Amino acid sequence: LAKSGGFLIEAWGDLAKSVGKARQGEDALITGGIFRFFRHPNYTGEIIGWVSSCIAAFLSVAATNGFKSLSVWKSMAPSLVACVLGASGISFVLTTATAGLESRQLEKYGDTEEYKDWVKKSWVGFQMAKSTNEVEEEEESNEEGGDSPATSED
């Protein structure tokens, strides 16, 4: 269920973005529909889908006498390791992409009230933690009078 829900969020995000860009232009900031809740539904949905698939693999092994027999786990170990590595790899790529897209959107739309309001009300999704340098740069920018949209109290 979570797997399907994740991939449905992703597909809904793709559709909403395509329709929004077709109606409003390629440079438009899409903040309606599913984007009202998720700033990056494509990445968020895909992460939910892949991680759910990995969890489902473990649950399947457990349901196949995995609670009673260690041999089931041993025979499935290579597949389970591949599953974890795959879900981890795609999650790393997508969380990195989310952080990059956040930076590009901030640069492109950061001065607009629409963007500031959207950032306050929507969830960024899963993203890599900021590096110490990025946090320091953001703090310096705030000290110079340039509030970041994510923390602005307008």
FITOR-260986 format. One record per atom (N, C-alpha, C, CB): residue in one letter; x, y, z; residue number from 1; atom name. Coordinates in steps of 0.2 Angstrom, whole numbers. Glycine has a CB too. Layout:
residues N
   residuo       u       v       w   num   atomo
         A       X       Y       Z   NUM      CA
...
end
This chain:
residues 154
   residuo       u       v       w   num   atomo
         L       4      -6       0     1       N
         L       0       0       0     1      CA
         L       4       6       0     1       C
         L      -5       0       6     1      CB
         A       9       6       4     2       N
         A      14      12       5     2      CA
         A      18      13      -2     2       C
         A      19      12      11     2      CB
         K      20       7      -5     3       N
         K      24       7     -11     3      CA
         K      19      10     -16     3       C
         K      26       0     -13     3      CB
         S      13       8     -17     4       N
         S       9      11     -22     4      CA
         S       7      18     -21     4       C
         S       2       7     -22     4      CB
         G       6      20     -14     5       N
         G       5      27     -12     5      CA
         G      11      31     -14     5       C
         G       4      28      -5     5      CB
         G      17      29     -13     6       N
         G      23      33     -15     6      CA
         G      24      34     -22     6       C
         G      29      29     -12     6      CB
         F      23      29     -26     7       N
         F      23      30     -33     7      CA
         F      17      34     -36     7       C
         F      24      23     -37     7      CB
         L      12      34     -33     8       N
         L       6      38     -35     8      CA
         L       7      45     -33     8       C
         L      -1      36     -31     8      CB
         I      10      47     -28     9       N
         I      12      54     -26     9      CA
         I      17      56     -32     9       C
         I      16      54     -19     9      CB
         E      22      52     -33    10       N
         E      27      54     -39    10      CA
         E      23      55     -45    10       C
         E      32      48     -40    10      CB
         A      19      51     -47    11       N
         A      15      52     -54    11      CA
         A      11      58     -54    11       C
         A      11      45     -55    11      CB
         W       7      59     -48    12       N
         W       3      65     -47    12      CA
         W       7      71     -48    12       C
         W      -1      64     -40    12      CB
         G      13      71     -45    13       N
         G      18      77     -45    13      CA
         G      20      78     -52    13       C
         G      24      76     -41    13      CB
         D      22      73     -56    14       N
         D      24      73     -63    14      CA
         D      18      76     -67    14       C
         D      26      67     -66    14      CB
         L      12      74     -66    15       N
         L       6      76     -70    15      CA
         L       5      84     -68    15       C
         L       0      72     -68    15      CB
         A       5      85     -62    16       N
         A       3      92     -59    16      CA
         A       8      97     -62    16       C
         A       3      92     -52    16      CB
         K      15      95     -62    17       N
         K      20      99     -64    17      CA
         K      19     101     -72    17       C
         K      27      96     -63    17      CB
         S      18      95     -76    18       N
         S      17      96     -83    18      CA
         S      11     100     -85    18       C
         S      16      89     -86    18      CB
         V       6      99     -81    19       N
         V       0     103     -83    19      CA
         V       1     111     -81    19       C
         V      -7     101     -79    19      CB
         G       4     112     -75    20       N
         G       5     118     -72    20      CA
         G      10     122     -77    20       C
         G       8     118     -66    20      CB
         K      15     119     -79    21       N
         K      20     122     -83    21      CA
         K      17     124     -90    21       C
         K      26     118     -84    21      CB
         A      13     119     -93    22       N
         A       9     120     -99    22      CA
         A       5     126     -99    22       C
         A       5     114    -101    22      CB
         R       1     127     -93    23       N
         R      -4     133     -92    23      CA
         R       0     139     -91    23       C
         R      -9     131     -87    23      CB
         Q       5     139     -86    24       N
         Q       8     145     -83    24      CA
         Q      15     147     -87    24       C
         Q       9     144     -76    24      CB
         G      17     142     -90    25       N
         G      24     144     -93    25      CA
         G      29     140     -90    25       C
         G      26     151     -93    25      CB
         E      35     139     -94    26       N
         E      40     134     -91    26      CA
         E      44     137     -85    26       C
         E      45     134     -97    26      CB
         D      44     144     -84    27       N
         D      47     147     -78    27      CA
         D      43     148     -72    27       C
         D      50     154     -80    27      CB
         A      36     145     -73    28       N
         A      32     146     -67    28      CA
         A      34     142     -61    28       C
         A      25     144     -69    28      CB
         L      32     144     -55    29       N
         L      33     141     -49    29      CA
         L      26     137     -48    29       C
         L      35     145     -43    29      CB
         I      27     131     -48    30       N
         I      20     127     -47    30      CA
         I      19     126     -39    30       C
         I      21     120     -51    30      CB
         T      14     129     -36    31       N
         T      13     128     -29    31      CA
         T       6     125     -28    31       C
         T      14     135     -26    31      CB
         G       2     124     -33    32       N
         G      -5     121     -32    32      CA
         G      -5     114     -32    32       C
         G     -10     124     -36    32      CB
         G     -11     111     -31    33       N
         G     -12     104     -31    33      CA
         G      -8     100     -26    33       C
         G     -10     101     -38    33      CB
         I      -4      95     -28    34       N
         I       0      91     -23    34      CA
         I       6      95     -21    34       C
         I       2      84     -26    34      CB
         F       8     100     -25    35       N
         F      13     104     -23    35      CA
         F      12     109     -17    35       C
         F      16     109     -29    35      CB
         R       5     109     -15    36       N
         R       3     113     -10    36      CA
         R       6     109      -3    36       C
         R      -5     114      -9    36      CB
         F       6     103      -3    37       N
         F       9      99       2    37      CA
         F      16      97       2    37       C
         F       4      93       3    37      CB
         F      18      95      -4    38       N
         F      25      92      -5    38      CA
         F      28      97     -10    38       C
         F      25      85      -8    38      CB
         R      34     100      -8    39       N
         R      38     104     -13    39      CA
         R      41     100     -18    39       C
         R      43     108      -9    39      CB
         H      42      94     -17    40       N
         H      46      89     -22    40      CA
         H      42      82     -22    40       C
         H      53      88     -20    40      CB
         P      36      82     -24    41       N
         P      32      76     -24    41      CA
         P      35      70     -28    41       C
         P      25      77     -26    41      CB
         N      39      72     -33    42       N
         N      42      67     -37    42      CA
         N      47      63     -33    42       C
         N      45      70     -44    42      CB
         Y      52      67     -30    43       N
         Y      57      64     -26    43      CA
         Y      54      60     -20    43       C
         Y      62      69     -25    43      CB
         T      50      64     -17    44       N
         T      47      61     -10    44      CA
         T      43      55     -12    44       C
         T      42      66      -7    44      CB
         G      39      55     -17    45       N
         G      35      49     -18    45      CA
         G      40      43     -20    45       C
         G      30      50     -24    45      CB
         E      45      44     -24    46       N
         E      49      39     -26    46      CA
         E      53      36     -21    46       C
         E      54      41     -32    46      CB
         I      55      40     -16    47       N
         I      59      37     -10    47      CA
         I      54      33      -6    47       C
         I      61      43      -6    47      CB
         I      48      35      -5    48       N
         I      43      31      -1    48      CA
         I      42      25      -5    48       C
         I      36      35      -1    48      CB
         G      41      25     -11    49       N
         G      40      19     -15    49      CA
         G      46      14     -15    49       C
         G      39      20     -22    49      CB
         W      52      16     -15    50       N
         W      58      11     -15    50      CA
         W      59       9      -8    50       C
         W      64      15     -18    50      CB
         V      59      13      -3    51       N
         V      60      11       4    51      CA
         V      54       6       6    51       C
         V      60      17       9    51      CB
         S      48       7       4    52       N
         S      42       3       5    52      CA
         S      44      -4       2    52       C
         S      36       6       3    52      CB
         S      46      -4      -4    53       N
         S      48     -10      -8    53      CA
         S      53     -14      -4    53       C
         S      50      -9     -15    53      CB
         C      58     -11      -1    54       N
         C      63     -14       2    54      CA
         C      60     -17       9    54       C
         C      69     -10       4    54      CB
         I      56     -14      12    55       N
         I      53     -16      18    55      CA
         I      48     -22      17    55       C
         I      49     -10      22    55      CB
         A      45     -22      11    56       N
         A      40     -27       9    56      CA
         A      44     -33       8    56       C
         A      36     -25       3    56      CB
         A      50     -33       5    57       N
         A      55     -39       4    57      CA
         A      56     -42      11    57       C
         A      61     -37       0    57      CB
         F      58     -38      16    58       N
         F      60     -41      22    58      CA
         F      53     -44      25    58       C
         F      62     -36      27    58      CB
         L      48     -41      25    59       N
         L      42     -44      27    59      CA
         L      40     -50      24    59       C
         L      36     -39      27    59      CB
         S      41     -51      17    60       N
         S      40     -57      14    60      CA
         S      44     -63      16    60       C
         S      41     -56       6    60      CB
         V      50     -61      17    61       N
         V      54     -66      20    61      CA
         V      52     -69      27    61       C
         V      62     -64      20    61      CB
         A      50     -64      31    62       N
         A      48     -65      38    62      CA
         A      42     -70      37    62       C
         A      47     -59      42    62      CB
         A      37     -68      33    63       N
         A      31     -72      32    63      CA
         A      32     -79      29    63       C
         A      26     -68      28    63      CB
         T      37     -80      26    64       N
         T      39     -87      23    64      CA
         T      43     -91      28    64       C
         T      42     -86      16    64      CB
         N      40     -92      34    65       N
         N      43     -96      39    65      CA
         N      50     -93      41    65       C
         N      45    -103      37    65      CB
         G      51     -86      40    66       N
         G      57     -83      42    66      CA
         G      57     -82      50    66       C
         G      57     -76      39    66      CB
         F      52     -82      53    67       N
         F      52     -82      60    67      CA
         F      54     -88      63    67       C
         F      45     -80      63    67      CB
         K      53     -94      60    68       N
         K      55    -100      62    68      CA
         K      61    -103      60    68       C
         K      49    -105      61    68      CB
         S      64    -101      54    69       N
         S      70    -104      51    69      CA
         S      75     -99      49    69       C
         S      67    -108      45    69      CB
         L      81     -99      51    70       N
         L      86     -95      49    70      CA
         L      88     -96      42    70       C
         L      92     -96      54    70      CB
         S      87    -102      40    71       N
         S      89    -104      33    71      CA
         S      86    -100      28    71       C
         S      88    -112      32    71      CB
         V      80     -98      29    72       N
         V      76     -94      24    72      CA
         V      80     -87      24    72       C
         V      69     -92      26    72      CB
         W      82     -84      29    73       N
         W      86     -78      29    73      CA
         W      92     -79      26    73       C
         W      87     -75      36    73      CB
         K      96     -84      27    74       N
         K     102     -86      24    74      CA
         K     101     -86      16    74       C
         K     105     -92      27    74      CB
         S      96     -90      14    75       N
         S      96     -90       7    75      CA
         S      93     -84       3    75       C
         S      90     -96       5    75      CB
         M      90     -80       7    76       N
         M      88     -73       4    76      CA
         M      92     -67       5    76       C
         M      81     -72       7    76      CB
         A      98     -69       9    77       N
         A     102     -63      11    77      CA
         A     105     -59       5    77       C
         A     108     -66      15    77      CB
         P     108     -63       0    78       N
         P     110     -59      -6    78      CA
         P     105     -54      -9    78       C
         P     113     -63     -11    78      CB
         S      99     -57      -9    79       N
         S      94     -52     -12    79      CA
         S      92     -47      -8    79       C
         S      87     -57     -14    79      CB
         L      91     -48      -1    80       N
         L      90     -43       4    80      CA
         L      95     -37       4    80       C
         L      89     -46      11    80      CB
         V     101     -40       4    81       N
         V     107     -35       4    81      CA
         V     106     -30      -3    81       C
         V     114     -38       4    81      CB
         A     105     -34      -8    82       N
         A     104     -30     -15    82      CA
         A      98     -25     -14    82       C
         A     103     -34     -21    82      CB
         C      93     -27     -11    83       N
         C      87     -23     -10    83      CA
         C      89     -17      -6    83       C
         C      82     -27      -6    83      CB
         V      93     -18       0    84       N
         V      95     -12       4    84      CA
         V      99      -8       1    84       C
         V      98     -15      11    84      CB
         L     104     -10      -3    85       N
         L     109      -6      -7    85      CA
         L     105      -2     -12    85       C
         L     114     -10     -10    85      CB
         G     101      -5     -15    86       N
         G      97      -2     -21    86      CA
         G      93       4     -18    86       C
         G      92      -6     -24    86      CB
         A      89       3     -12    87       N
         A      85       8      -9    87      CA
         A      89      13      -6    87       C
         A      80       5      -4    87      CB
         S      95      11      -3    88       N
         S      99      17      -1    88      CA
         S     102      21      -6    88       C
         S     105      13       3    88      CB
         G     104      18     -12    89       N
         G     107      21     -17    89      CA
         G     102      26     -20    89       C
         G     110      17     -22    89      CB
         I      96      24     -22    90       N
         I      92      29     -25    90      CA
         I      89      34     -20    90       C
         I      85      25     -27    90      CB
         S      89      32     -14    91       N
         S      87      37      -9    91      CA
         S      93      43      -8    91       C
         S      86      34      -2    91      CB
         F      99      41      -8    92       N
         F     104      45      -8    92      CA
         F     104      50     -14    92       C
         F     111      42      -8    92      CB
         V     103      47     -20    93       N
         V     103      51     -26    93      CA
         V      97      56     -26    93       C
         V     102      47     -33    93      CB
         L      91      54     -24    94       N
         L      85      58     -23    94      CA
         L      86      63     -18    94       C
         L      79      54     -22    94      CB
         T      88      62     -12    95       N
         T      89      67      -7    95      CA
         T      94      72      -9    95       C
         T      91      64       0    95      CB
         T      99      70     -12    96       N
         T     104      75     -15    96      CA
         T     101      79     -20    96       C
         T     110      71     -18    96      CB
         A      97      76     -25    97       N
         A      93      80     -30    97      CA
         A      88      85     -27    97       C
         A      90      76     -35    97      CB
         T      85      83     -21    98       N
         T      80      88     -18    98      CA
         T      84      94     -15    98       C
         T      77      84     -12    98      CB
         A      90      93     -12    99       N
         A      94      98      -9    99      CA
         A      96     103     -15    99       C
         A     100      96      -5    99      CB
         G      98     100     -21   100       N
         G     100     104     -26   100      CA
         G      94     108     -29   100       C
         G     103     100     -32   100      CB
         L      88     105     -30   101       N
         L      82     109     -32   101      CA
         L      80     114     -27   101       C
         L      77     104     -33   101      CB
         E      81     113     -21   102       N
         E      79     118     -16   102      CA
         E      83     124     -17   102       C
         E      80     115      -9   102      CB
         S      90     123     -18   103       N
         S      94     129     -19   103      CA
         S      93     132     -25   103       C
         S     102     126     -19   103      CB
         R      91     129     -31   104       N
         R      90     132     -37   104      CA
         R      83     136     -37   104       C
         R      89     127     -43   104      CB
         Q      78     133     -33   105       N
         Q      72     137     -33   105      CA
         Q      73     143     -28   105       C
         Q      67     132     -30   105      CB
         L      77     142     -23   106       N
         L      78     148     -19   106      CA
         L      81     154     -23   106       C
         L      82     146     -13   106      CB
         E      86     152     -27   107       N
         E      89     157     -31   107      CA
         E      85     160     -36   107       C
         E      95     154     -34   107      CB
         K      80     156     -39   108       N
         K      76     159     -44   108      CA
         K      70     162     -42   108       C
         K      74     153     -49   108      CB
         Y      67     160     -36   109       N
         Y      60     162     -34   109      CA
         Y      61     165     -27   109       C
         Y      55     157     -34   109      CB
         G      66     165     -24   110       N
         G      67     167     -17   110      CA
         G      65     174     -15   110       C
         G      74     166     -15   110      CB
         D      65     178     -19   111       N
         D      62     185     -17   111      CA
         D      55     186     -18   111       C
         D      66     190     -22   111      CB
         T      51     181     -21   112       N
         T      44     182     -22   112      CA
         T      40     180     -15   112       C
         T      42     178     -28   112      CB
         E      35     183     -14   113       N
         E      30     182      -9   113      CA
         E      27     175     -10   113       C
         E      25     187      -8   113      CB
         E      26     173     -16   114       N
         E      23     166     -17   114      CA
         E      27     161     -15   114       C
         E      21     166     -25   114      CB
         Y      34     161     -16   115       N
         Y      39     156     -14   115      CA
         Y      39     156      -7   115       C
         Y      45     158     -18   115      CB
         K      40     162      -4   116       N
         K      41     162       4   116      CA
         K      35     159       7   116       C
         K      41     169       6   116      CB
         D      29     160       5   117       N
         D      23     158       8   117      CA
         D      22     150       7   117       C
         D      16     161       5   117      CB
         W      24     148       1   118       N
         W      24     141      -1   118      CA
         W      29     137       3   118       C
         W      26     140      -8   118      CB
         V      35     140       4   119       N
         V      40     136       9   119      CA
         V      38     135      16   119       C
         V      47     140       8   119      CB
         K      34     140      18   120       N
         K      32     140      25   120      CA
         K      26     135      26   120       C
         K      29     147      27   120      CB
         K      22     133      21   121       N
         K      17     129      21   121      CA
         K      18     122      18   121       C
         K      11     132      18   121      CB
         S      23     121      15   122       N
         S      24     114      12   122      CA
         S      30     111      15   122       C
         S      25     115       4   122      CB
         W      30     104      14   123       N
         W      35     100      16   123      CA
         W      40      99      11   123       C
         W      32      93      19   123      CB
         V      47     100      13   124       N
         V      52      99       8   124      CA
         V      53      92       6   124       C
         V      59     102      11   124      CB
         G      51      87      10   125       N
         G      52      80       8   125      CA
         G      59      78      11   125       C
         G      52      79       1   125      CB
         F      62      73       9   126       N
         F      68      70      11   126      CA
         F      74      74       8   126       C
         F      68      62      10   126      CB
         Q      78      76      11   127       N
         Q      84      79       8   127      CA
         Q      90      78      13   127       C
         Q      83      87       7   127      CB
         M      96      78       9   128       N
         M     102      78      13   128      CA
         M     103      84      18   128       C
         M     108      77       8   128      CB
         A     106      82      23   129       N
         A     107      87      28   129      CA
         A     112      93      25   129       C
         A     110      85      35   129      CB
         K     111      99      27   130       N
         K     116     104      25   130      CA
         K     123     103      28   130       C
         K     113     111      27   130      CB
         S     128     105      24   131       N
         S     135     104      27   131      CA
         S     136     110      32   131       C
         S     140     104      21   131      CB
         T     141     110      36   132       N
         T     142     115      40   132      CA
         T     144     122      37   132       C
         T     149     113      44   132      CB
         N     147     121      31   133       N
         N     148     127      27   133      CA
         N     142     131      24   133       C
         N     153     126      21   133      CB
         E     137     126      22   134       N
         E     131     129      20   134      CA
         E     127     132      26   134       C
         E     126     124      17   134      CB
         V     127     129      32   135       N
         V     123     132      37   135      CA
         V     127     139      39   135       C
         V     124     127      43   135      CB
         E     133     139      39   136       N
         E     137     145      41   136      CA
         E     135     151      36   136       C
         E     144     144      41   136      CB
         E     135     149      29   137       N
         E     134     154      24   137      CA
         E     127     157      25   137       C
         E     135     151      17   137      CB
         E     122     152      27   138       N
         E     115     155      28   138      CA
         E     115     159      34   138       C
         E     111     148      29   138      CB
         E     118     158      39   139       N
         E     118     162      45   139      CA
         E     121     169      44   139       C
         E     122     158      51   139      CB
         E     127     169      40   140       N
         E     130     175      38   140      CA
         E     125     179      34   140       C
         E     136     174      34   140      CB
         S     122     176      29   141       N
         S     117     180      25   141      CA
         S     111     183      29   141       C
         S     114     175      20   141      CB
         N     109     179      34   142       N
         N     104     181      39   142      CA
         N     106     187      43   142       C
         N     101     176      43   142      CB
         E     112     187      45   143       N
         E     115     192      49   143      CA
         E     116     199      45   143       C
         E     122     190      52   143      CB
         E     117     198      38   144       N
         E     118     204      34   144      CA
         E     111     207      32   144       C
         E     122     202      28   144      CB
         G     106     204      35   145       N
         G      99     207      33   145      CA
         G      95     203      28   145       C
         G     100     214      31   145      CB
         G      98     198      25   146       N
         G      94     194      20   146      CA
         G      91     188      23   146       C
         G      99     192      14   146      CB
         D      85     188      26   147       N
         D      82     182      29   147      CA
         D      81     177      24   147       C
         D      75     184      32   147      CB
         S      82     171      26   148       N
         S      81     165      21   148      CA
         S      73     164      21   148       C
         S      85     159      23   148      CB
         P      70     162      16   149       N
         P      63     161      15   149      CA
         P      60     156      20   149       C
         P      61     159       8   149      CB
         A      65     151      22   150       N
         A      62     145      26   150      CA
         A      62     148      33   150       C
         A      67     140      26   150      CB
         T      65     153      35   151       N
         T      65     156      42   151      CA
         T      62     162      43   151       C
         T      72     156      45   151      CB
         S      60     166      37   152       N
         S      57     172      37   152      CA
         S      51     172      41   152       C
         S      56     175      30   152      CB
         E      49     177      45   153       N
         E      43     178      49   153      CA
         E      38     183      46   153       C
         E      44     179      56   153      CB
         D      38     184      39   154       N
         D      34     189      36   154      CA
         D      27     188      38   154       C
         D      35     189      28   154      CB
end
